[in-house]
């Protein structure tokens, strides 16, 4: 189970405009972030060692939507990554 992302401020930078901060707050409050995180973790359980591009081809989210969530999922220790040399970063569910 993924812990909720209640801190919408972690999705924005200090230098971001207020409109970006409002949008971040909205996607946290309406459940979009949590929904995306659950989809990503489910996909990684089915397709371990996938890149964000591969995950996008397997599910309903695009590569950018997936890439935006990976840092927070990694911080929560829900996913881990590995890359070798110039290869694309590959992800696993923990």
C-alpha positions in Angstrom: 0.0 0.0 0.0 1.3 3.4 -0.9 1.2 6.2 1.7 -0.8 9.2 0.6 1.1 12.1 -0.9 -0.4 14.8 1.3 2.5 17.3 0.8 1.6 18.9 -2.5 4.5 21.3 -1.9 6.9 18.5 -2.7 5.5 18.6 -6.3 6.5 22.2 -6.8 9.6 24.4 -6.6 9.7 27.6 -4.5 10.2 29.5 -7.8 7.0 28.1 -9.4 4.1 30.5 -9.9 1.1 30.3 -7.7 -0.9 28.7 -10.5 1.5 25.7 -10.5 1.2 25.4 -6.7 -2.7 25.5 -6.9 -2.6 22.8 -9.6 -0.3 20.6 -7.5 -2.6 21.0 -4.5 -5.6 20.0 -6.7 -4.1 16.8 -8.1 -3.1 15.7 -4.6 -6.5 16.5 -3.1 -8.6 15.0 -5.9 -6.6 11.7 -5.8 -4.9 12.0 -9.1 -1.4 11.6 -7.7 -2.3 8.6 -5.6 -4.1 7.0 -8.5 -1.1 7.4 -10.7 1.2 6.0 -8.0 -1.0 2.9 -7.7 -1.1 2.3 -11.4 2.7 2.6 -11.7 3.4 0.2 -8.8 0.9 -2.3 -10.2 2.6 -2.1 -13.6 6.0 -2.6 -12.0 4.8 -5.7 -10.3 3.7 -7.0 -13.6 6.7 -5.8 -15.6 9.7 -5.5 -13.2 12.8 -3.9 -14.6 10.9 -1.6 -17.0 11.8 1.9 -18.1 9.3 4.7 -17.9 8.9 4.5 -21.6 8.1 0.8 -21.4 5.6 1.3 -18.5 3.8 3.9 -20.6 3.3 1.3 -23.4 1.8 -1.1 -20.9 -0.7 1.1 -19.2 -3.0 4.2 -19.4 -0.4 6.8 -18.3 2.1 8.5 -20.6 5.8 8.6 -20.0 5.8 12.1 -18.6 3.0 11.3 -16.1 5.0 8.2 -14.9 8.3 10.1 -14.7 6.8 12.8 -12.6 5.8 10.3 -9.9 9.0 8.2 -9.8 11.0 10.5 -7.5 8.3 10.6 -4.8 7.7 6.8 -5.1 11.5 6.3 -4.7 11.5 8.6 -1.6 8.7 6.5 -0.1 10.8 3.4 -0.8 8.0 1.9 -2.9 10.2 1.6 -6.0 13.9 1.3 -6.7 15.9 2.1 -9.8 19.0 0.9 -11.4 20.9 2.0 -14.5 24.1 0.7 -16.1 26.3 3.0 -18.2 24.3 4.7 -20.9 21.3 2.4 -20.5 17.9 3.9 -19.6 17.0 3.8 -16.0 15.0 0.6 -15.1 12.6 0.4 -12.2 11.3 -2.3 -9.8 8.6 -2.3 -7.2 9.9 -2.9 -3.7 
